[in-house]
Amino acid sequence: MVGGRIDKHQLDFFAFQFSFGLTMNLSFRQLRVFLEVAQQGSVSRAAESLHLTPPAVSMQIKEIESQVGLPLFDRVGRTLSLSTAGEYFVVHAKRMLAALRDAENAMSRFKRLEHGLLTVGMVSTAKYFVPRLLALFRQEHPGIDVRLVVSSNRKALVELLQSSECDLAVMGRPPRELDVRSEAFAAHPLVFVCPPAHPLLLLGHLPVGALASFPFIVREQGSGTRASMEHFFSEHRFEPSITMEMGSNETIKQAVMAGMGVSFLSMHTLWLELGAGLLKLVDVEGTPVMRTWQVVHLQSRVLSPAAEAFRYFLIERAESVLQALDAPLLAAPPAG
């Protein structure tokens, strides 16, 4: 350590020691406390989340830093931020806790217990149907507790998978950057929508080029919906007139209903609005654009019985549930 700072060689040696547990005697409870403080950036907020007192959390952090032999947080008043060593420590702490969860899951397989905690991560578009499927699943498996984590976009969900913070992920495109097992479980139609009484509805079945003079409201870069739209337009050599970009399906729907433009969205975000006549499908050549929903997990993770049961449920049952919701809307006669 030079001038209160640590060099790369010290950090590499620290990482090696922690990975193999050569010098430290830390409990998994302490690791959980450390990660909560790192996430919250505050001892008091972490204490509230963990149902502990702030002095108890502070004591655990001091003990961890004493064991590590390095400051893990930079302190400015009551605000904490990770030091360079702390950032390394977060990575390895998550690995240790993930290894513990894998061991617990492996042992529960031998017990054949029908209970436990299931953590399901999903892209925001999937939040419109995954809770319905989980409700059906829990009717058959009432002993399983479920935690849902909705990510703002695909990139955030990939990070959750990578850090083992969810057992299964529901998404459109499986990540190529991770070693995962991905299985398609249902069709995913994407469609063009506009407000009622829009001029497009008077034109019947449209070529893609007929959209040229109308403003588009689209999802942000990095979202699966945006990627599907861009691929569709690229195939048809069409350049849309994008006037707004938003990170929320709900905000886009409100903007379209207000007459601010047309959009390209997942059918599974539109059941309520299409059913109530608040939005209308635009009959564009080549639509609906059909993609698939995937259930994804890390190859290195041993799935718990709860996660394995939900994976099987999705593959066996989800298609029929979603088809029943999609069919009346896709079969409706064109407006106008």
VMD Tcl script that draws the C-alpha trace (Angstrom):
set ca {
  {0.00 0.00 0.00}
  {1.44 3.38 -1.03}
  {0.02 6.64 0.28}
  {-3.15 4.91 1.49}
  {-3.78 3.36 -1.95}
  {-3.38 -0.22 -3.09}
  {-1.79 -1.30 -6.33}
  {-2.99 -3.90 -8.82}
  {-0.70 -6.64 -7.50}
  {-2.12 -6.25 -3.99}
  {-5.68 -6.41 -5.35}
  {-4.91 -9.51 -7.42}
  {-3.39 -11.21 -4.39}
  {-6.38 -10.14 -2.27}
  {-8.78 -11.60 -4.86}
  {-6.79 -14.85 -4.92}
  {-6.87 -15.12 -1.14}
  {-10.59 -14.43 -0.92}
  {-11.49 -16.86 -3.71}
  {-9.79 -19.70 -1.89}
  {-10.55 -18.60 1.68}
  {-6.89 -18.75 2.71}
  {-6.72 -15.93 5.24}
  {-10.23 -14.84 6.17}
  {-12.79 -16.17 8.59}
  {-16.00 -14.53 7.41}
  {-19.57 -15.74 7.80}
  {-22.15 -15.75 5.05}
  {-24.22 -13.45 7.26}
  {-21.40 -10.90 7.20}
  {-21.17 -11.16 3.41}
  {-24.90 -10.46 3.13}
  {-24.54 -7.42 5.41}
  {-21.62 -6.13 3.34}
  {-23.51 -6.51 0.04}
  {-26.58 -4.75 1.42}
  {-24.49 -1.78 2.61}
  {-22.73 -1.69 -0.77}
  {-26.09 -1.62 -2.55}
  {-27.75 0.93 -0.27}
  {-24.73 3.19 0.20}
  {-25.85 3.77 3.78}
  {-25.56 1.86 7.05}
  {-28.97 3.07 8.26}
  {-30.79 2.05 5.06}
  {-29.04 -1.31 5.04}
  {-29.97 -1.84 8.69}
  {-33.62 -1.10 7.91}
  {-33.60 -3.53 4.99}
  {-31.94 -6.27 7.05}
  {-34.08 -5.62 10.16}
  {-30.97 -4.88 12.22}
  {-29.82 -1.86 14.19}
  {-27.32 0.55 12.56}
  {-24.69 -0.12 15.28}
  {-24.95 -3.86 14.58}
  {-24.40 -3.27 10.85}
  {-21.48 -0.90 11.52}
  {-19.89 -3.49 13.78}
  {-20.17 -6.18 11.08}
  {-18.57 -3.88 8.50}
  {-15.68 -3.07 10.85}
  {-15.15 -6.77 11.50}
  {-15.13 -7.54 7.75}
  {-12.62 -4.77 7.05}
  {-10.49 -6.01 9.92}
  {-10.50 -9.53 8.46}
  {-9.75 -8.27 4.95}
  {-7.10 -5.84 6.13}
  {-8.23 -3.15 3.69}
  {-10.85 -0.36 3.74}
  {-13.83 -1.51 1.67}
  {-15.69 1.80 1.78}
  {-14.79 5.44 1.29}
  {-16.65 7.49 3.89}
  {-17.91 11.05 3.37}
  {-20.12 12.00 6.31}
  {-22.77 9.29 6.55}
  {-22.50 8.37 2.88}
  {-20.52 5.28 1.92}
  {-19.12 4.41 -1.48}
  {-17.10 1.35 -2.41}
  {-13.34 1.67 -2.43}
  {-11.34 -0.05 -5.16}
  {-10.84 -3.03 -2.87}
  {-14.56 -2.96 -2.02}
  {-15.48 -3.25 -5.69}
  {-13.34 -6.39 -5.95}
  {-14.82 -7.72 -2.74}
  {-18.41 -7.32 -4.08}
  {-17.64 -9.61 -7.02}
  {-16.23 -12.36 -4.83}
  {-18.86 -12.00 -2.11}
  {-21.58 -12.55 -4.72}
  {-19.75 -15.62 -5.99}
  {-19.51 -17.06 -2.48}
  {-23.22 -16.52 -1.78}
  {-24.14 -17.95 -5.18}
  {-22.05 -21.04 -4.36}
  {-23.91 -21.36 -1.06}
  {-27.27 -21.16 -2.86}
  {-26.11 -23.82 -5.32}
  {-25.14 -26.10 -2.43}
  {-28.52 -25.55 -0.75}
  {-30.34 -26.24 -4.01}
  {-28.35 -29.41 -4.62}
  {-29.13 -30.71 -1.13}
  {-32.83 -29.88 -1.42}
  {-32.97 -32.03 -4.56}
  {-32.10 -35.04 -2.42}
  {-34.84 -34.15 0.05}
  {-37.39 -33.75 -2.79}
  {-39.01 -30.86 -0.94}
  {-41.78 -28.90 -2.64}
  {-40.99 -25.56 -1.04}
  {-38.45 -22.80 -1.22}
  {-37.88 -19.39 -2.75}
  {-38.06 -18.88 -6.51}
  {-36.56 -15.67 -7.94}
  {-37.68 -14.85 -11.48}
  {-36.12 -11.99 -13.41}
  {-37.80 -10.55 -16.46}
  {-37.61 -7.76 -19.00}
  {-40.28 -5.10 -18.49}
  {-42.42 -6.34 -21.38}
  {-42.80 -9.75 -19.71}
  {-44.35 -8.24 -16.56}
  {-47.71 -8.15 -18.37}
  {-48.04 -11.95 -18.39}
  {-45.50 -13.59 -16.07}
  {-47.54 -12.78 -12.91}
  {-50.55 -14.55 -14.49}
  {-48.44 -17.63 -15.13}
  {-46.97 -17.54 -11.63}
  {-50.47 -17.36 -10.14}
  {-51.41 -20.54 -12.01}
  {-48.12 -22.15 -11.01}
  {-48.66 -21.40 -7.33}
  {-52.10 -22.99 -7.42}
  {-50.27 -26.25 -8.08}
  {-47.26 -25.46 -5.86}
  {-48.59 -23.39 -2.93}
  {-45.51 -24.04 -0.81}
  {-43.20 -22.08 -3.11}
  {-42.56 -18.40 -2.38}
  {-41.91 -16.24 -5.42}
  {-39.85 -13.08 -5.84}
  {-40.19 -11.11 -9.10}
  {-37.44 -8.81 -10.35}
  {-38.42 -6.56 -13.27}
  {-35.45 -5.13 -15.17}
  {-35.75 -1.89 -17.09}
  {-34.26 -3.50 -20.18}
  {-32.42 -6.54 -21.49}
  {-28.96 -5.33 -20.44}
  {-30.00 -4.99 -16.79}
  {-31.50 -8.50 -16.83}
  {-28.30 -9.98 -18.27}
  {-26.42 -8.41 -15.35}
  {-28.84 -10.04 -12.88}
  {-28.25 -13.41 -14.52}
  {-24.50 -12.94 -14.50}
  {-24.43 -12.15 -10.79}
  {-26.73 -15.11 -9.98}
  {-29.35 -12.80 -8.48}
  {-32.20 -14.63 -10.19}
  {-32.84 -18.34 -10.73}
  {-34.57 -17.97 -14.08}
  {-34.92 -15.09 -16.52}
  {-37.75 -14.49 -18.98}
  {-36.60 -12.58 -22.05}
  {-36.80 -12.46 -25.82}
  {-33.18 -12.79 -26.94}
  {-30.87 -14.98 -24.84}
  {-27.52 -13.36 -24.08}
  {-24.65 -14.46 -26.30}
  {-22.13 -13.09 -23.85}
  {-23.03 -15.64 -21.13}
  {-22.95 -19.42 -21.04}
  {-26.68 -20.04 -20.60}
  {-29.33 -22.61 -21.31}
  {-32.21 -21.02 -23.20}
  {-35.52 -22.64 -24.11}
  {-38.39 -21.13 -26.12}
  {-41.72 -21.52 -24.34}
  {-44.22 -19.29 -26.19}
  {-44.76 -17.23 -29.32}
  {-44.25 -13.49 -28.96}
  {-46.15 -11.37 -31.53}
  {-45.16 -7.73 -32.07}
  {-47.53 -5.34 -33.83}
  {-48.05 -1.78 -35.02}
  {-50.63 0.26 -33.10}
  {-52.28 3.64 -33.48}
  {-55.13 5.55 -31.78}
  {-58.76 4.99 -32.87}
  {-59.86 6.96 -35.95}
  {-56.27 7.27 -37.19}
  {-55.97 7.76 -41.00}
  {-53.97 4.52 -41.32}
  {-57.03 2.51 -40.31}
  {-58.89 3.65 -43.45}
  {-56.28 2.17 -45.79}
  {-56.77 -1.53 -45.08}
  {-53.82 -3.89 -45.58}
  {-50.71 -1.69 -45.89}
  {-47.24 -2.07 -47.34}
  {-44.53 -1.03 -44.91}
  {-43.80 2.05 -47.02}
  {-47.25 3.47 -46.21}
  {-45.91 4.28 -42.71}
  {-43.36 6.76 -44.06}
  {-45.29 9.96 -43.38}
  {-46.30 9.14 -39.81}
  {-44.26 9.88 -36.64}
  {-43.06 6.92 -34.58}
  {-42.79 6.61 -30.81}
  {-40.33 3.81 -30.00}
  {-38.60 1.95 -27.18}
  {-35.05 2.85 -26.18}
  {-31.91 1.38 -27.71}
  {-30.99 -1.91 -26.01}
  {-34.55 -3.13 -25.53}
  {-35.70 -6.33 -27.22}
  {-38.72 -4.56 -28.74}
  {-36.50 -1.92 -30.35}
  {-34.17 -4.61 -31.74}
  {-37.12 -6.50 -33.28}
  {-38.50 -3.30 -34.84}
  {-35.13 -2.36 -36.34}
  {-34.66 -5.86 -37.74}
  {-38.14 -5.76 -39.33}
  {-37.54 -2.35 -40.90}
  {-34.09 -3.39 -42.11}
  {-35.58 -6.40 -43.88}
  {-38.04 -4.09 -45.64}
  {-35.41 -1.37 -46.31}
  {-37.55 1.18 -44.52}
  {-36.44 4.15 -42.42}
  {-39.12 5.26 -39.90}
  {-39.60 8.84 -38.79}
  {-38.78 8.52 -35.09}
  {-39.92 11.54 -33.09}
  {-39.84 10.11 -29.55}
  {-37.86 7.43 -27.75}
  {-39.09 6.16 -24.38}
  {-38.03 3.50 -21.89}
  {-41.54 2.53 -20.79}
  {-44.26 0.61 -22.63}
  {-46.89 2.38 -20.51}
  {-45.65 5.84 -21.45}
  {-45.54 4.90 -25.13}
  {-49.12 3.62 -25.01}
  {-50.31 6.83 -23.38}
  {-48.53 8.90 -26.03}
  {-50.08 6.87 -28.86}
  {-53.55 7.16 -27.32}
  {-53.02 10.93 -27.13}
  {-52.46 11.00 -30.89}
  {-48.73 11.78 -30.79}
  {-47.74 9.00 -33.17}
  {-47.82 5.29 -33.96}
  {-45.71 2.60 -32.37}
  {-44.40 -0.95 -32.59}
  {-45.03 -2.93 -29.40}
  {-45.42 -6.41 -28.00}
  {-48.96 -7.74 -28.25}
  {-48.54 -8.87 -24.66}
  {-48.40 -5.27 -23.44}
  {-51.63 -4.35 -25.25}
  {-54.35 -6.73 -24.05}
  {-56.23 -4.13 -21.98}
  {-56.00 -1.24 -24.45}
  {-56.93 -3.32 -27.51}
  {-59.75 -5.03 -25.65}
  {-61.18 -1.66 -24.57}
  {-60.78 -0.08 -28.01}
  {-58.28 2.51 -26.74}
  {-55.70 1.40 -29.30}
  {-56.06 -0.26 -32.69}
  {-53.87 -2.68 -34.62}
  {-52.48 -1.39 -37.90}
  {-52.69 -4.07 -40.60}
  {-49.15 -3.87 -41.99}
  {-47.68 -6.38 -44.42}
  {-45.56 -8.99 -42.63}
  {-47.16 -8.47 -39.21}
  {-47.53 -9.59 -36.55}
  {-43.77 -10.02 -36.31}
  {-43.37 -13.33 -34.53}
  {-40.59 -13.82 -32.02}
  {-40.37 -16.22 -29.07}
  {-40.21 -15.88 -25.32}
  {-37.27 -17.69 -23.73}
  {-36.66 -19.02 -20.23}
  {-32.97 -18.69 -19.45}
  {-30.59 -19.74 -16.70}
  {-26.84 -20.00 -16.26}
  {-25.39 -23.35 -17.31}
  {-23.23 -23.31 -14.20}
  {-26.20 -22.99 -11.82}
  {-27.87 -26.05 -10.34}
  {-31.57 -25.23 -10.46}
  {-33.54 -25.66 -7.26}
  {-36.60 -27.94 -7.39}
  {-38.77 -24.79 -7.35}
  {-36.94 -23.26 -10.33}
  {-36.95 -26.57 -12.20}
  {-40.69 -26.93 -11.63}
  {-41.42 -23.42 -12.93}
  {-39.16 -23.93 -15.97}
  {-41.11 -27.08 -16.81}
  {-44.42 -25.27 -16.20}
  {-43.49 -22.51 -18.66}
  {-42.47 -24.95 -21.37}
  {-45.58 -27.11 -20.93}
  {-48.31 -24.57 -20.17}
  {-47.40 -20.99 -21.07}
  {-48.03 -21.25 -24.81}
  {-51.69 -22.20 -24.40}
  {-52.32 -19.46 -21.80}
  {-50.83 -16.71 -23.97}
  {-52.51 -17.97 -27.14}
  {-55.90 -17.79 -25.43}
  {-55.24 -14.12 -24.61}
  {-53.81 -13.22 -28.03}
  {-56.25 -15.02 -30.31}
  {-59.35 -12.79 -29.96}
  {-57.31 -9.65 -30.61}
  {-55.38 -11.00 -33.59}
  {-58.57 -12.43 -35.11}
  {-60.54 -9.18 -34.81}
  {-61.57 -7.69 -38.19}
  {-59.53 -4.67 -39.35}
  {-60.87 -1.32 -38.18}
  {-62.37 1.12 -40.63}
}
mol new
graphics top color blue
foreach p $ca { graphics top sphere $p radius 0.5 }
foreach p [lrange $ca 0 end-1] q [lrange $ca 1 end] { graphics top cylinder $p $q radius 0.2 }
display resetview
